């Protein structure tokens, strides 16, 4: 079930139950009236709206990504404010339904008790919310680890296959006599890629800067091999460096662009990498390459057996849920565009 839908079901059922339970005990004591029903359901409605507002603040300002001390401090402060507001709302509700008793309801001890009881209810809600969140995150982590163990070998094979390493070493060998300084740089770049893949592939997300630097090393090596047949352009918005993305993801897309696009063209082609922030705090990564995307019916079975694209889609789903997206499509008759949308935060409870 969709997390957001489940959240609203639990919210409505939970606070409706709160109102009905209160009405049940009132009915045992002095019977029920339409005024009492309206008052208690209004109070339940205020609890629903106020807790939803707290959830909105928690998500918007990333409380769940802060350290434990900050989370507890912010939560206690918010619960105290909500408790005072709730007590004020109770007075207004009693006033609206003509059940206000000024001599009783405005006594300091009564107000203090109402604030304390409200604080307990809000604390219970917060504990349940955080518990579900952390259990959900733990479950997602287990799923991610299980899946990453299943696809890791295929993933590495699609990223740094022996064919690429063989070509890179051949290119370096050709440079040793021709341009020793450039050959030394190429060896360093290959070493960076190998080290990066071994160290980063098990991580959930990494800094965008680390990923783009690896991609640049990779493309520099491919430029040695293809020479004038490949042209590379970058358009990176500085805000992209504030994001984290799955390791080797962009490199997968770039390698796919070379393997299925540029390498199949006699005249080669271009690769354009564009990264920018959307209107909703999402990072859009576009890789545009020369070539044409073939339909599955036009593609040989062996060519469809690669794991790179499938693994990328699976990893996006595991890490970000439905908040990330992956598209690949033809742009005109000469280019293919691969577009990935990455949210700023990893998967949390909806």
N, C-alpha and C positions, 0 to 999 in steps of 0.2 A: 504494500500500500504506500502511496505517496506520503512522504514525511509531513508535509504541510497539512494534508488532509487528516492524517492521524492526529496531529497536534490539535487541530480545531475540534475534532471529535472528543478528545480527552478533555480539552478546555470546557466545552459546553456541557458534557456529561458530568464532569467533576464539580463545576460551580452550580449546576442545576441540582445535583444531589445535595450540595451544601444547603441550598435554599429549602429543598423539600424536607431534609432531616430537621432543620430548625423549625419548619412549620409543623412537623409531626410532634415534636416535643411541646410546642406551644399549644397544639390541639389537645394534648393530654392534660395540660394544666388549666386552660380556660376556653377551649373551643377555638374555632377558626372563624375569621371574617374576611371579607374581600379586602379590607384595608390592610390586615396583617399579611395576606397573600401578596398584595402589591408591594408592601414594604420590604418583605424578606426577598422577594424575587428581584427587586430593584437593588438591594444590597449585593445579591449574588451577581447581578449584572455589573455592578461597580467592581467587584473582585475580578471578574472576567476581563473587563476593559483595562484595569490597572495592571494586572499581571501580564497581559499581552503587551502593554506599553513597556513594561520592564524587559520583556523578551526582546522587543524592538531595540531598546537601548543596548542590551547585551550584545546583540548581533551587529548593530551598526558601528559600535565603538570597539568591537573586538575584545570584549572582556575575557572571553574564553581562551584567547591567545596570550594573555598576560600571566605573570607569575602568580603563585598561590596567594601570597600576601596581598597583592593588589586586587585580586579577584574577591577575596573575603572582605577587604576594606570597602571596596566599591559596593558590594552586595549589601553589607550591613547598613551602610549609609542610605542606600536606595530603599531598603526595607523600612528603615525608620521614617523616611519621608512618606512612603506609601501608607504606613500605619497612621500617621497624623492626618493625612488626607482622607483615609478611610473613616476615621472617627468624625471628621468634619462632614463627610458624606452621610454618615448615619444621622447626624443632627438635622441635616437638610432633608433627608428622606422622611424623618419623623415629622418635620415641619410641614412638608408637602402632604403627607397622609394624615395630618392632624393627630399624631400620636405623641407629640413632644410634651414632655413634662419638665419644664424649666427648673423647678425646685430639685428634681432628681437628676436629670440628664446633664446639668451644668455643674454638678458637684465635682471637685477636683479628683476625688477618689474614683468616681464613675468614669470620668474621662481617662484617667490613668489606666484603669482596668480595660477599657475599650481599646486603648492604644496597645496595651500589652497583648490582648487577645488577637487583635489584628496582626500584630507583629508575629505571633505564633503561626497564624494561618499563612501569612506571606512566607515565613521561613520554611514551613512545610512544603509549600509550592516550589520555592527555590531549590530546596534539597532534592525534590523529585526531578525537577528540570535538569539540574546538574548531574544527578545520578544517571538519568537516562542518556544524557549527552555523553558522559564519559564511558558508559557501557557500550553505547553505539560506536563511539570512536575506537574503543578496544576491539569490538567485533570487526569493524572495518579494517583495523590494522592486521588482525589475524587473517582476514580474507585477502588483504593485499599481499602479505607475506607468503601465503599459500599459492596465490596466483603467480607472484613474481618468481617463486621457486620453480613453478611449472614451466614458465615461459623464458626463464633467464638464458638458458643455452641457445634457444632459438633467437632470442633477442640479440644476444652478443653476436651470433652468427650473421644476423642481418645487418648489424652495425659495422662490425670490423671483420668482414669475411676474409678468408685467405686470399681471395682474388684481389681485393683492395691492397692488402699488405704486400702481395707479390708485385703488383704494379708500382706501388710506392717505392719499394726497394729497387726495382729496375730503374725507376726515374732517378733515384739518388745515385745509383751506380753510374748512370750516364753523365751525371753532373760532376762526379769526383775529379775527372781530368779537365772537363770543360770549365767548371766554375766551382772550385773547392769551397769558397766561402758560402755560396748558395747551397752546396751539398751539405755543409755542416748545419746550416739553418734548417734544411729539410729534415735531417736526422732528428734535430731537436723537436721539430713540429710533430714528427711521427711518434717520438717518445712521449710527447705531451698527450697525444691522443690515446695511446696505449695505457698510459698511467691513469688518465682520466676515466677510461672505460672500466678499468679494474677497481678503482677506488670509489667511483660515484654510482655505478649501475644499481647497487642495492639500496641506495637512498631514495626516499619518496620524492622529494623535490630538492632542487639546488638553486643557487643564485643564477639569475639570467646571464650575468656577466661571464660566469664560468662556462656556461653552455655556448654562448656566442663566440667566445675565444677559441673553444675547441672546433667549432664549425669553421672558423676562419683558418685555423691550422689545416683542417681537412681540405678545404677548398684551395688553399695555397699548394698543397701537394698535388691535387688533381690538376691545377693549372700548369704545373711542371709537365705532367703527362700529356695533357691536351694542347698545351701551348696556346696558339692564337684561336683554337677552336672553341674555347670557353671564355666568356666574359662575365665577371661577377660585379654586382652592384648592391650596395647596402643603403637602407634608409631606416635607421634605428632611432626612434624617439627616446630621448634621455630618460623619460619616465619608465621605460621598459626595464631599466636596471633596478627598479624598486620591486620587481616581481620575482617569484620563484616558479620554476617550471620543472617537469619531470626530466631527469638526466638522459641525455642522448636522444631526446625526442626530436629536436630540431635537426640534429645530424642525420637521423633516420630519414626525414623528409628530403633533405638535401641530397643524400646519397641516392634515394629513389628517383629524384629529378635527373640526376646524372645518368644513372643506370638505364632508366626507361625512356629518357628524353634525349639529352644531348649526345650520349654515346652512340645513339642510333642514327644520328644525322651526319652526313658527310661534311657539311660546313659547320658542324657544332651548333652553338647557340649561346644564349644568355641565361643567367640565374640572377633573379632579383629577390633580395630578402628584405621585407618590410615589416616593422614592428611598431605598433602604436596603441595608445590607450583609447578604449571606447568611452561612450557616455555613461556607462554603468560600472566603472571601475573594473573593466575586463581588459586583458591584454590580447590584442589580435596579432597573430603571427601569420604572415603571408609569404609563401615561397612561389614565385612565378618563374617558370622555366620553358624554354623552347621545346616544342613537341606537341603531341596530341594524345589524350587519354582514350584508350581503346575500350570498347564494351567487352564484358566478360565473354560473350560469344565469339568475339574477334581475337581473343587472347588464348594462346596455347596453354594447356593445363600446367605445364612446367613453369611458365612465367607467372602463374597465379599462385604458386606455392610459397612465395616469400612471406615472411612473418612480420616484417617491419611495420607495415601499415596496420595490420590487425592488432599487433601488440600495442601500438600507439593508441588506438581506439580503446582497447581494454584498459590500459593504464589510466587514461583520462577518466573513464567511467569509474574506476576504483577510487581514484584520488579525489575527484570533484563531483561525482554523481552526475546529475543532469545539467549542472551549471557550466560544464565545458562542452565544446562542440568541435567536430571535425568535418571538413568539407574538401572535396577534390573535384574539380570540374574544368572543362575546356573553356578558354577565353579566346574567342575568335577561332581562326583556323591555324594559328601558329603557336599558341601558348597553352600551358596547363597551370592552374592556380590551386595550390593547397593552402587552406586557411584553417587555423586552429584558434579557438577562443579559450583563454585561460582566466579564471577568476582569481582575485587577489589572495583569497584564503582557501585553504583546503577544506575538505568536507567536514561539516559540523551538523549538529542536530537541527532539523528544520523547524 
